[in-house]
Amino acid sequence: MTAKSNNTRSQFVRQRRTSRFGIKLGSKKPAPKPSVKVAPKHSYHPDSVYLPGTPRLNTSERKTRSYRSQTGSLRQAQGGTFRQAPPSGGLRQGGAQQYAFSLGRAEVRAPVISLPQFGPRWLSAAATALLIFLIITVWNSSTFAVSGAELRGAQRLDVAEINTALGLQGQPVFTAVPAQLTAELRADFPDVSAARVHVGLPNRLVVDVTERTPLLAWTQNGAVTWIDADGIAFPPRGNVQGLIPVSATGTPAQVTNDPSIPLYERPYLTPAMVQAMTVLYPYLPKDVTMTYDPQYGMGWQDTRGWSVYFGQGTDDIPMKIKVYQAIVDTLTSQGIQPSLISVEYLDAPFYK
C-alpha cells in the first residue's frame, strides 16, 4: 500500500515538471520551443512580434520600423534603390509627398498635379504688357500730334519757318526734346540770340525767341550781311531802317577760331570795330557810303577823288577828323591831288 502510493506521487511530480519545463525526465529529445504569437502576414514585421520580457513599442515607433523594413525588402527584392525626393519639390498642392524609386537605371516618379501660382512675376509681366499697350495707343493718337508751334517774341521771324525747321508737325509731342530743339533753332537761325522751347500736353509746342538787332549792312562781293553790336553776322530778314551801309573790299581779320564756340556765336567783327563805325558814321559826308579796307581800316570815298581811312579803332575819332581836315586844306592850297589820306596814327598821318 505504501509502495503504490509513493509510485503514484513520483509520477505526479514528473508529469508536473514535464508540463512546466517542457522536459521529459529520462528522455533525450529536446524540449519544444515556446510558442509565440505571430502578426498577420500583411502587417508582418520583426518588431511587431511580442516576446516575453521585451519592452513594447509605441504606435509611431512601430510604424517607422515597419516602413523601413518594407522599403528595405522592396530594395532587396527589386535590386534597386530607394530615395526620398528633396524637400524643395516634395510638397505640392494638397500636401502630397513625392517619392522617387530608382529601379536599376530607370527612375520612376510618382505623378504630382501642380497648379500655377500667380506671384510677383506674373503681376510684373501683366503690368509691363499693359504699359506697352498704353504707350502704343497714346503714341498713335491724334490728340497728342503736334499741329504747329506757337511763336513768341519774334519780330521778323515767321512761324512757318520755325515749323519747317522743327519738323514736328503731325508727330507725337513726346518726341520733342526741348534742349535739342533749342540748339537746332540757334543753328538754323543765327539772327536769334536766345531761344527756348516749351512742350506741354496734349500737343502744345511754344517757342520763345529773342532776335538780334542789326547795326551794319555789310556788303562784300555783292552779298549783303547784317551785323549786330556783338559783331555777329547773319542773313537779312525783313526790313530794318537806319542801318549803316558798309562796303568792304576784303574780309576782316578773323576774330576767333575757338572750336568750342558754335558757328552761330562766332563774331565776324570785333565789337570794338562795330562801335568805331557807329561813332564815325555821323562824320561822313551826306549820301556817302562807309568803306572798309583790311589794311587801312574804315573810312569813305571822298567826292573830290581820294580815299580817306581812320584805322581799325575808335580812339580819338573827333581829333582824327580835325587832323584830316587840316591835311585836306593844306593839300588843296598847294594844289596837290592825293589818292589816299590816312590818319590812323595821329603822330604819323600820311597821304599818297
Stockholm file with secondary structure:
# STOCKHOLM 1.0

chainA/1-352         MTAKSNNTRSQFVRQRRTSRFGIKLGSKKPAPKPSVKVAPKHSYHPDSVYLPGTPRLNTSERKTRSYRSQTGSLRQAQGGTFRQAPPSGGLRQGGAQQYAFSLGRAEVRAPVISLPQFGPRWLSAAATALLIFLIITVWNSSTFAVSGAELRGAQRLDVAEINTALGLQGQPVFTAVPAQLTAELRADFPDVSAARVHVGLPNRLVVDVTERTPLLAWTQNGAVTWIDADGIAFPPRGNVQGLIPVSATGTPAQVTNDPSIPLYERPYLTPAMVQAMTVLYPYLPKDVTMTYDPQYGMGWQDTRGWSVYFGQGTDDIPMKIKVYQAIVDTLTSQGIQPSLISVEYLDAPFYK
#=GR chainA/1-352 SS CHHHHHHHHHHHHHHHHHHHHSCCTTCCSCCCCCCCCCCCGGGCCGGGSCCTTSCCCCHHHHHHHHHHHHHHHHHHHHTCEEEECCHHHHBCGGGCBCEEEEETTEEEECCCCCCCCCCHHHHHHHHHHHHHHHHHHHHTCGGGBCCCCEEESCSSCCHHHHHHHHCCTTSBGGGCCHHHHHHHHHHHCTTEEEEEEEEETTTEEEEEEEECCEEEEEEETTEEEEEETTCCEECCCSCCSSCEEEEESSCCCCCCCCTTSCGGGSCSSCHHHHHHHHHHGGGSCTTCCEEEETTTEEEEECTTSCEEECBSSCTTHHHHHHHHHHHHHHHHHHTCCCSEEECSSTTSCEEC
#=GC SS_cons         CHHHHHHHHHHHHHHHHHHHHSCCTTCCSCCCCCCCCCCCGGGCCGGGSCCTTSCCCCHHHHHHHHHHHHHHHHHHHHTCEEEECCHHHHBCGGGCBCEEEEETTEEEECCCCCCCCCCHHHHHHHHHHHHHHHHHHHHTCGGGBCCCCEEESCSSCCHHHHHHHHCCTTSBGGGCCHHHHHHHHHHHCTTEEEEEEEEETTTEEEEEEEECCEEEEEEETTEEEEEETTCCEECCCSCCSSCEEEEESSCCCCCCCCTTSCGGGSCSSCHHHHHHHHHHGGGSCTTCCEEEETTTEEEEECTTSCEEECBSSCTTHHHHHHHHHHHHHHHHHHTCCCSEEECSSTTSCEEC
//
